[in-house]
Amino acid sequence: MKAHATMNTPDQSLLGKPAPYVDHYDASLLFPIPRGPKREEIGAARKLPFFGADSWTAFELSWLNLRGKPQLALAHIVIPCESPNIVESKSFKLYLNSFSNTPFADAREVQERIRTDISEAAWRGSAAQSVGVKLVLPDMFDREPVHELDGLSLDRLDVECTRYSPTPELPTAAVGEPPVTEVLISNLLKSNCLVTGQPDWGSVQIGYNGPAIDQEGLLQYIVSFRNHNEFHEQCVERIFMDVWARCKPTRLWVYARYTRRGGLDINPYRTSHPQALPGNTRTARQ
């Protein structure tokens, strides 16, 4: 626990506080927060029981070319879940805003600058590794797809919901019965920012192989996050760990796509086995 004592905590961030608009490049705006303490809460701190990453989309990225003409792009950023830190989203927004009146030679220079800075923040306190950064320029905007999460919708079920804070005992499975393989989805995921309490709306996709999960209980469990204060990445890891422990699948993955705030969306993915990340395809609400 002492390892976290001198590191950033959520209450030290600029969340919920007035912040000056900085329009010249400033990497010091980035505010990393250790993943460790929240992982300790859910029993995932000693050895990660999952693989995955956090896929971000930045919709508000602009800079100047060397003649002072504004340029713009979308940015897809992938931060591996093995990184010791998350990057607090308001600081990420302020950091990207700081590019707006700064000249760069070309989009590649912007891409590499973002890759370097986010890599440093995500791995601060340990040996730095690289994050993935892809810029989508305006002539490619119409190739950005919109697609809903695939799977059987839990939202079709007419269930009574009375729990609005995470209730791990709600998901159950027919342990001892023949295993099934299925993908379940819901658009009813909602949680709140850990610091400000502002709502975070999302959709979640849960794929697994193992004892059949009771769908009504799983939907009630997803709804139980409605008044819960936690960052996106932490919510997905909590869902993964609760379903893994309670339903005992042999394979499991959890993927959430949250609606954007401050020009950013965050889409965490956690899986029990190594596999390719889902494509960063936004849903209609994003």
HUKA-V375770 format. One record per residue. N is the residue number from 1. RES is the residue in one letter. D_LAST is the distance of its C-alpha to the last C-alpha in whole Angstrom. Layout:
{{N/RES/D_LAST} {N/RES/D_LAST}}
//
This chain:
{{1/M/37} {2/K/39} {3/A/36} {4/H/34} {5/A/36} {6/T/36} {7/M/32} {8/N/29} {9/T/28} {10/P/25} {11/D/27} {12/Q/28} {13/S/25} {14/L/24} {15/L/21} {16/G/22} {17/K/25} {18/P/26} {19/A/25} {20/P/27} {21/Y/24} {22/V/26} {23/D/26} {24/H/28} {25/Y/27} {26/D/27} {27/A/27} {28/S/28} {29/L/25} {30/L/23} {31/F/24} {32/P/24} {33/I/25} {34/P/27} {35/R/25} {36/G/29} {37/P/29} {38/K/26} {39/R/27} {40/E/31} {41/E/30} {42/I/28} {43/G/31} {44/A/29} {45/A/31} {46/R/34} {47/K/33} {48/L/29} {49/P/29} {50/F/26} {51/F/24} {52/G/21} {53/A/19} {54/D/16} {55/S/13} {56/W/12} {57/T/10} {58/A/11} {59/F/10} {60/E/14} {61/L/16} {62/S/20} {63/W/23} {64/L/27} {65/N/29} {66/L/33} {67/R/34} {68/G/31} {69/K/29} {70/P/25} {71/Q/23} {72/L/19} {73/A/17} {74/L/14} {75/A/14} {76/H/14} {77/I/16} {78/V/17} {79/I/19} {80/P/22} {81/C/22} {82/E/26} {83/S/25} {84/P/27} {85/N/25} {86/I/21} {87/V/20} {88/E/19} {89/S/16} {90/K/17} {91/S/20} {92/F/18} {93/K/16} {94/L/20} {95/Y/21} {96/L/19} {97/N/20} {98/S/23} {99/F/23} {100/S/23} {101/N/27} {102/T/28} {103/P/30} {104/F/29} {105/A/31} {106/D/28} {107/A/24} {108/R/26} {109/E/28} {110/V/24} {111/Q/23} {112/E/26} {113/R/26} {114/I/22} {115/R/23} {116/T/27} {117/D/25} {118/I/23} {119/S/25} {120/E/28} {121/A/26} {122/A/24} {123/W/28} {124/R/30} {125/G/33} {126/S/33} {127/A/34} {128/A/31} {129/Q/29} {130/S/26} {131/V/22} {132/G/21} {133/V/19} {134/K/18} {135/L/18} {136/V/17} {137/L/19} {138/P/18} {139/D/21} {140/M/18} {141/F/15} {142/D/16} {143/R/16} {144/E/12} {145/P/11} {146/V/9} {147/H/10} {148/E/10} {149/L/12} {150/D/16} {151/G/18} {152/L/20} {153/S/18} {154/L/20} {155/D/19} {156/R/22} {157/L/24} {158/D/26} {159/V/26} {160/E/28} {161/C/26} {162/T/28} {163/R/26} {164/Y/24} {165/S/24} {166/P/24} {167/T/27} {168/P/28} {169/E/31} {170/L/28} {171/P/27} {172/T/31} {173/A/32} {174/A/35} {175/V/37} {176/G/40} {177/E/38} {178/P/38} {179/P/34} {180/V/31} {181/T/28} {182/E/25} {183/V/21} {184/L/20} {185/I/16} {186/S/15} {187/N/12} {188/L/14} {189/L/14} {190/K/14} {191/S/16} {192/N/17} {193/C/17} {194/L/21} {195/V/22} {196/T/21} {197/G/20} {198/Q/17} {199/P/14} {200/D/12} {201/W/10} {202/G/9} {203/S/10} {204/V/13} {205/Q/15} {206/I/19} {207/G/22} {208/Y/25} {209/N/29} {210/G/31} {211/P/33} {212/A/31} {213/I/28} {214/D/29} {215/Q/26} {216/E/26} {217/G/27} {218/L/24} {219/L/22} {220/Q/24} {221/Y/23} {222/I/19} {223/V/20} {224/S/22} {225/F/20} {226/R/19} {227/N/21} {228/H/21} {229/N/21} {230/E/20} {231/F/17} {232/H/15} {233/E/17} {234/Q/20} {235/C/18} {236/V/18} {237/E/21} {238/R/23} {239/I/21} {240/F/23} {241/M/26} {242/D/27} {243/V/26} {244/W/28} {245/A/31} {246/R/31} {247/C/30} {248/K/32} {249/P/30} {250/T/32} {251/R/28} {252/L/25} {253/W/21} {254/V/18} {255/Y/15} {256/A/12} {257/R/8} {258/Y/7} {259/T/5} {260/R/6} {261/R/9} {262/G/12} {263/G/10} {264/L/9} {265/D/7} {266/I/10} {267/N/11} {268/P/14} {269/Y/17} {270/R/20} {271/T/23} {272/S/27} {273/H/28} {274/P/27} {275/Q/25} {276/A/22} {277/L/19} {278/P/16} {279/G/15} {280/N/11} {281/T/10} {282/R/6} {283/T/5} {284/A/5} {285/R/4} {286/Q/0}}
//
